[in-house]
Amino acid sequence: MDNFVMSDDLITQIQQYLESWRQITHFVGLARIKRFGATEEDQFLELKGIIAQELEMIWASGESSCPNREDVLEMMNNAPSIRYLSQLNEGALRNVENQWHQIYIRWHATLGHLKAKNTGTESHPGWTDFLRKKLAG
């Protein structure tokens, strides 16, 4: 039962983490249009700190190892500030967005894995049953 509660709490924690992670694209967009000020820079740096702290808390649970810490920290290091991002050429900015997207998708895959582990895919109707029916018929 403790494992179930821990997994359920971890699922909630990762869902909240993904909300923080999703906000990165807002700041990349501000950098792209070069419309930001000190307030947005402060918010961006605060968000990065929250993401780094939440990453360590999730990793400390021992139930999640993907995406790896180095990939997340590398992406965060490649975006030290909105001002820095605003000075990148379009190709480099797209590279940062691509790194973000790859990590974002890996987090969703991890979340799906934990949900399946927590609920059991056979006991949870939904896409699994839908796909099984589609493939069979």
N, C-alpha and C positions, 0 to 999 in steps of 0.2 A: 504494500500500500504506500509506503514512503516513496518508493521509486515512481509510482503513479503521480503523487502530489508533486514531486520534484520535477518530473517531466512536464506536468501541466503548468507549473510555475515557470519553467524554462520556455515553454511555448509562448506564454504571455510575455515574458521578457524579450524574446526574439521578435515578437510582433511589434512591441513598443520600440525596439531597436530599429526595426525596418522603417518605422515612421520617422525616426531621426535621420536614418540613412537617406530616405526619400527627399528630405529637405536640401540635401547637397545640390540637387539639380536646380533648385531655385537660385542658389548663389552662383552657380556656373552660368546660368542665364543672365544674371546681373552683370557678371564679368563680360559676357559676350556683347551686351549692349552698352557696356561701360557706364552704367547708372547705379552708382553705389556711393556711400559715404562712410564716415567713421562708425555710425551706428550699425550698418550692415557688416562692416569688417568685424566689429565686436561680436555681433551675433554669429557670424561664421566661425570665428575662433572659439566661441563658447560651444557651438554645435560640435566642432571637431573634438573638443575636450570631452564632451558627453559621449560621443561615439567611441573614443578611445577607452573611457572608463567602462562603458557598457560592454565593450568587446572583452575586456579583461574579466568582468563578472561572468559573462557567458562562458568564456573559456575555463574559468575556475570551476564551473559546474562539472567538468569532466565528461559531459555528454555531447559536446559539440566540438568538432575539429575542422569544420569546413564552413566558410573559406578560411584559409590559413591566415594567421596573424600577420605574417610578413606582407602578404598581398594587400591587406587592409591598410597597414601602416605605410606601405609604399605609396598607395593611392593618396593617403592623407598628406604624406610628405611632398607629393607632386602637386599639391594644391595648398601651399603655405598661406596664401591670402587671396582675397578677391582681386586685389590690385595686381598681384603676380599673374593670376589667371587672365586678367584683362589685357596683359601685355604679351600673351602667347599668340602665336599665329594660329590660324584656323585648324591646321593639321594637328598641332600640339594640343589644342583645346579639345579636339575630337578624341585624341588619345586618352586624355583624362576622363572624358565622358565614357569612353569604351571600357576603361578600367573600372569605373564606377558601375557600369551596367553588368559586367561580368561578375563582380562581387555581389551585386544586388541579386542576380539570378541564383548564384550559389547559396546565398542566405535563404532564398525562398525554397530551394531544393532541400536544404538542411531543415527548414521548418516543416516541409512536407514529410521528410523522413521521421522527424520526431513525433509528428501527429500520427503517422502510421504506426510507429512503435508504441505510442501511448494508447491508441484506440484499437489497434489491430485492423488491418485492411479488410478482413472478411466480415467483421462485425459493423463496419461503417459503410452503409450504402452511399452511392454517389457516383463519382466518375468511374470508379473501378467497375461497378456493375454496369453502368452505361456503356463503357468501352467494351466490356466482355460481351454484352448483347449485340453491339454493333459489329464486332469482329465475327461473332458466331452467325449472324444472319444477314 
